[in-house]
């Protein structure tokens, strides 16, 4: 806490951080450090995808909890990242690593995030990219692309993308839409 600061001091800190208040996200792999500043559209998509998953799990009574943008890192494996969203499934929510991470890809290039998550032992990674979700499930030799999630296999990811790209609903409207479009099949 800093006291005795002027409005100009406040404005200066906003300028350093960025007026929209997003802190840069970091990723690290084998000596390469990447800084990313999420856009408003990036944040909207990640919020929608995460809330649809959460609403789906609530309605289907799937045991899950989230950790948001949790910093995952392991110095011995020279890997670290801050996923857009991350989740645990099952009964043990106090493990050192989540089961699922979600990444919204807004720009291409940079560090290979899948390799970071492989080193960190993440079981499943979703990449939202250009209105599609690619599911990567960890196998013996890395990740395999799957059509469905191993944690929520009945969740229609095409519908998740359609909802995520729609107008921003209230939480109740989102819940109602998940119930109508993803459950009532």
Buried (B, 14 or more C-beta within 10 A) or exposed (E): EEEEEEEEEEEEEEEEEEEEEBEEBBBBBEEEEBEBEBBEEBBBBBBBBBBBBBBBBEBBEBEBEBBEBBEBBBEEBBBBBBBBBBBBBEEEBEEEBBBBBBBBBBEEEEBEBBBBBBBBBBBBBBBBEEEEBBBBBBEEEEBEEBEEBBBBEEBBBEBBBBBBEEEEBEEEEBBEBBBEBBEEE
